Amino acid sequence: MTDTPPDRLAANPNSPFYDEKLLERGVGVRFKGVDKTNVEEYCVSEGWVRLSAGKTLDRAGNPMTVKLKGTVEPYFREPETGEA
């Protein structure tokens, strides 16, 4: 695997930008310098993220999202070790 995350990635399995192996590896997203944990989809080249809006769902059962524009910096999370 490469050490750079893809330009675009989605958490929804119905999306063409969904990649299960990358999501299992752990991808974090820094948006405007702040780590976000509720990112449903991002695109670095276009400069936007889709964030889930609370626990609300649409008619299909997918989370309602808000699209925000700004600087997007994806990164791979370090694997957690069992050492303390």
C-alpha positions in Angstrom: 0.0 0.0 0.0 1.1 3.6 -0.5 1.7 6.1 2.2 -0.6 8.7 0.7 -4.3 8.6 1.1 -6.4 8.8 -2.1 -7.7 12.2 -3.4 -11.3 11.2 -2.7 -12.7 8.6 -0.3 -16.2 7.8 0.9 -17.5 5.8 3.9 -20.7 4.8 2.1 -20.4 1.3 0.5 -22.8 2.4 -2.3 -20.4 5.1 -3.4 -17.9 4.5 -6.3 -15.2 6.1 -4.0 -15.6 3.5 -1.2 -12.5 1.5 -0.4 -12.9 -1.0 2.4 -9.2 -1.8 2.7 -8.3 1.8 3.2 -11.0 2.4 5.7 -9.9 -0.7 7.7 -6.3 0.7 7.7 -7.6 3.9 9.3 -7.8 7.2 7.5 -8.1 10.5 9.5 -9.1 13.8 8.0 -7.9 17.2 9.1 -10.3 20.0 7.8 -9.1 23.6 8.2 -6.5 22.4 10.7 -8.9 20.5 12.9 -9.2 16.7 13.1 -12.8 15.6 12.2 -14.3 12.3 13.3 -17.6 12.6 11.5 -16.4 12.7 7.9 -18.6 10.7 5.5 -16.7 11.7 2.3 -13.9 14.0 1.3 -12.2 15.3 -1.9 -8.7 17.0 -1.6 -8.5 18.3 -5.2 -11.9 20.0 -5.0 -11.4 21.1 -1.3 -14.5 19.8 0.4 -15.8 17.4 3.0 -19.2 15.9 3.8 -19.8 15.7 7.5 -22.7 13.8 9.1 -25.2 16.1 10.7 -25.9 14.5 14.1 -27.9 11.3 14.2 -30.5 12.3 11.6 -31.1 10.0 8.7 -32.6 10.4 5.2 -35.4 8.3 3.7 -32.9 5.7 2.6 -31.4 5.3 6.1 -28.1 7.1 5.2 -26.8 9.9 7.5 -27.8 13.4 6.6 -24.7 15.3 5.5 -23.4 18.9 5.2 -20.9 19.8 2.5 -18.2 22.3 3.7 -15.4 23.8 1.6 -11.9 24.4 2.8 -8.4 22.8 3.2 -8.6 19.0 3.4 -5.6 17.0 4.7 -6.2 13.2 4.9 -3.7 11.0 6.7 -3.3 7.4 7.7 -3.7 6.8 11.4 -0.9 5.1 13.2 -1.8 1.6 14.4 -2.4 1.4 18.1 0.0 -0.7 20.0 -0.8 -2.6 23.1 2.1 -1.1 25.0 1.5 1.5 27.7 
